[in-house]
Amino acid sequence: KSPSGRVVSGTQPMAVADLPVDDDSQRFAITHGAGPAAVEGGAGTGKSSCVVHRAAYLLAQGIAPEKILVITHSNDCVKHLKTALEACADRSLAQRVPFYCWHDLGFKLLKENLSAIKRKPPVKVESNPQKVLKRLLDKSKKDLDPTLLELSEELDEFTLSSLVSLYKANLVSPRHLKERAKTEIDELVARVFQ
């Protein structure tokens, strides 16, 4: 049993010559055979090296590259890890290992499950959340009567962004907001938030 409580299958990890690791924790993360390995630590502690050697070890054990998944925090790190794996493992196998940053993996899963969230393709990534809120706000305002539309002019995408952030920080759901809406502006905010 590992220190994190995960049960490790097999008796002993296979001996691997020339593992460039500093300690037993890294060696265990690289060679354990019980599924996923989460590697965390401070700057300069060997996380990247450990992840690369884990993937190389799995490839050397005959694991299909498509069955290995490497997730990291940024696209720059993805590039670095891919390059490092190609340098220390069979290049043709290493190129088939899927590497993702969290954002890209989430987007891939979202695209693969569009019907579950009742969306139609294409799905685009908008880097500016205010643009998304402005589009949603403009679309929602089309349904308002002229009098209410005048009142809603004070509600711009920046104010809406602040309100949504405040609701999220206080764990207020769109449904909860809609149920407790006192004005049509509150309902408009709830519609856009949803």
N, C-alpha and C positions, 0 to 999 in steps of 0.2 A: 504494500500500500504506500502510495506516495505521501509526502508531507501535506499535500493539498486535499487528501482524502480520496483521490481517484484510485480505483483498483487497477492494478497493472497485470495484464495477462502474461503468461509465460513464466519461466523460472528465473532466468537471468537475461539481461539485455545482451545481445550479441556483441562480442568484442570487435571494435572497429579500429583498425590501425590509423595512426596519424590524425586523430580527432583534435583539432586545434581549440581545445577548451581549457578554461582556467580552473574550473571546479566540478565537483560531482553533480551539482544542480544542472549545469549546462549539459554535461554528458548524459544525464538522465532525460532531460528534455529532448535531446537529439535522438536517443536510442530507445526510449520506451515504446511499447507496442500497443498501447491501449487507446488508440484513437487520437483525438485532438490534443494539442499542446498549446497552452497559452504562455507566451514569453513576455515578461515585463521586467522593467528595471530602469534605473536612471541612465543618464547620458553616459556613453562610453563603457557600458557594462557588458557589451557583447551580444546584445539582442539580435541584431541583424545577422551576425555570424552564426549565431545559434539557429535562427530560422532557416538560413541557407543550408546549413549542414543537416538540419532535420529533414528538409526536402530531399537533399542529396542522399541521405541515408535511406529514406523511404524508396527512392528510385532504385538504389542499389539492392534493396530487399525484394525488388520485383513488383512493387506497387505501381499500378497504372498511373501515369501522370495526371489523367483526368480525375482521379480519385483523391488527389492532393489539392488542398485549397490554402492559399497563402493570403491573409488579409492584413493590411497595414494601414497606417494613418494618412498617407499622402501619395500622390502620383509620383513624386520624386523618389520616395522610398520604394515604390513598386519597381521603378526603372533600375534602381541600385540593386535590389534583391534579385531581379531577373538576370541582370548582367553577372552578378556574383554566382548565381546558380549555374548559369551557362559555362562559367569558368571552372567550376569544380565538379560538374557532373556531365554525363553524356548530353551534348548540346541538343541533339534531336529530341531527346526525352524532356530535357529542361524547358524547351520552347513550348511544350504542350501542357506544362503545369499552369493552371489558372492562378493569376495574381490579381488582387483587387485592393483598392483603398475602400474604406467603409462607404464613402459616398457612391462610388461606382457600383459596388455590389448591391447597395440598396436600390439604385436606379435600375440595374439589371433585373432584380427581383420584381420591382414595380412594373417594368415593361412586360415581364413574363406573366404577370397576374392581373392584367388590365381588366379582364372581365370580372374578376372578383371585387374590384373597386368601382365597377360600372363606368369605366372610361374607354374611349375609343382611341386607337393610334392616330397620329403620332403623339408621343409624349416628349415634351421638350424640357430642358433644364433652363430655368431663368435664374441668372446669378443675382439679379436685383429684386429682392422681395417686394419693394415698393411698386415696381411695374406690375407684378402679379396682383397685388392688392388694388391698384388703380383699375386694372381690367375687371376684376371681380366687382369692385365698387360701382364702376360705370354700368356694368351689366345689371347689377341689382337695382340701380337707380332708375333704369328704364321702366320698371314696374310701379314706380311711385306716382302718386297723383301730384299735380303741379304745385299745390300748396306745400306739401311735404318735401317736394324736391327743392324748394327754396330753402327750407330749414336744413336740409341735408348738405347744402353747399359748404357749410362749415366743416363737414366731415370729409377730410382729404385722406390720402393714403398714408401720410405720416402719422396723423392722429389715430387712424385705424390700426396701424402697425403698433403704436404705443399701447392702445387698448388691448389688442390681442396678446401682446407680450405680458401685460399686466394680468389678464385673465389666466394665461398659461402659468405664470409664476404663482398664482393663487389657486391653481388646480380647478379653475372654473371651465367646464366643458361647454361646447357650443349648444348642446341640448339644454343644459342647465340655464345658460344665458337666455335662450329662447323662451323657456318656460317662465322665466321671471321678468321678461321684458315688460317695461311699463309704458314705453312709447314706441311709435313706429320706427324711430331712429334706432332704438335698442334692438328691435327686430331686424332692421337692416344690418346692423353690426353682427348680430347672431348669424344671419344668412351668409354674410361674407366670411365670417370666422369658420363656419361649417365647411 
